[in-house]
Amino acid sequence: MTPLSKEAGLRTGANRRSTMSEFITKTAAGIAAAATLIGGLAIGASSAQAAATTSYDRTLGNAQFEAARTQVWPRR
């Protein structure tokens, strides 16, 4: 929108140039977006890794679970 007069343009900020605060704001927004993207990728990678294992795989090597596996249960 074009201001009707010079004074109106100055009041609305239409003729202002970029300031350092705008640069800092845009940089902070970019950093936040990048952090969100990296965090999402990390969560996706960890859930994909968790899906590749089973509960049986996670108990291998645990002495208590190994003893329970080898124990013979009485049949009813």
LINGI-V53597 format. One record per backbone hydrogen bond with DSSP energy under -0.5 kcal/mol. CO is the residue of the C=O (numbers start at 1). NH is the residue of the N-H. If there is no record, write none. Layout:
BEGIN
co=CO nh=NH
co=CO nh=NH
END
This chain:
BEGIN
co=5 nh=9
co=6 nh=10
co=7 nh=11
co=8 nh=12
co=9 nh=13
co=9 nh=14
co=9 nh=15
co=13 nh=16
co=19 nh=23
co=20 nh=24
co=21 nh=25
co=22 nh=26
co=23 nh=27
co=24 nh=28
co=25 nh=29
co=26 nh=30
co=27 nh=31
co=28 nh=32
co=29 nh=33
co=30 nh=34
co=31 nh=35
co=32 nh=36
co=33 nh=37
co=34 nh=38
co=35 nh=39
co=36 nh=40
co=37 nh=41
co=38 nh=42
co=39 nh=43
co=40 nh=44
co=41 nh=45
co=42 nh=46
co=43 nh=47
co=44 nh=48
co=45 nh=49
co=46 nh=50
co=47 nh=51
co=48 nh=52
co=49 nh=52
co=50 nh=53
co=54 nh=58
co=55 nh=59
co=56 nh=59
co=56 nh=60
co=57 nh=60
co=59 nh=62
co=61 nh=63
co=62 nh=66
co=63 nh=67
co=64 nh=68
co=65 nh=69
co=66 nh=70
co=67 nh=71
co=71 nh=73
END
